[in-house]
């Protein structure tokens, strides 16, 4: 067997092992309990909906320094991921028309074309999103709470769950880093999480 084939087999096995372990992270010491707050973040064209555990929609999430935040994120177009959520969270999600109205209120109208048509085109051509959390402001590398982008495809069978430590005071922005059509540059909540 050539060294290239052995290396490829090793890397494939290593990748499979990492993927296998990723489902077990919740059982590792320090990762199961100790969560101070859980939020559900639904990505839609071209924004996010934040819902707390009680099923109340939130404009901003406030945390105390050193809190542990569990983020359950999903694509609102993924029917399987949405079905797997608690009923109080599903019931709190605005319908498509309400989300479109929100977009029209906060996203500038296109110079050419119809906003509704561009939205429908984006739903068909760019159904996937992602969620990243980083410090607000022009320089995002200042440290503090960060969540590297997690993919939120329309084809997902369940939500993505991550835990973050609120180690530094400040405002944090939720952003989509997956191109999703005309309104993509506006798909963020600046200061959506505040650590005091």
Secondary structure by P-SEA (a helix, b strand, c coil): ccaaaaaaaaaaaaaaaaaaacccccccccccccccbbbbbbbcccbbbbbccccccccbbbbcccbbbbbbccccccaaaaaaccaaaaaacccaaaaaaaaaacccccccccaaaaaaaaaaccccbbbbbccccccccccccccccccccccccbbbbbbbbcccbbbbbbbbcccccccccccccccccccc
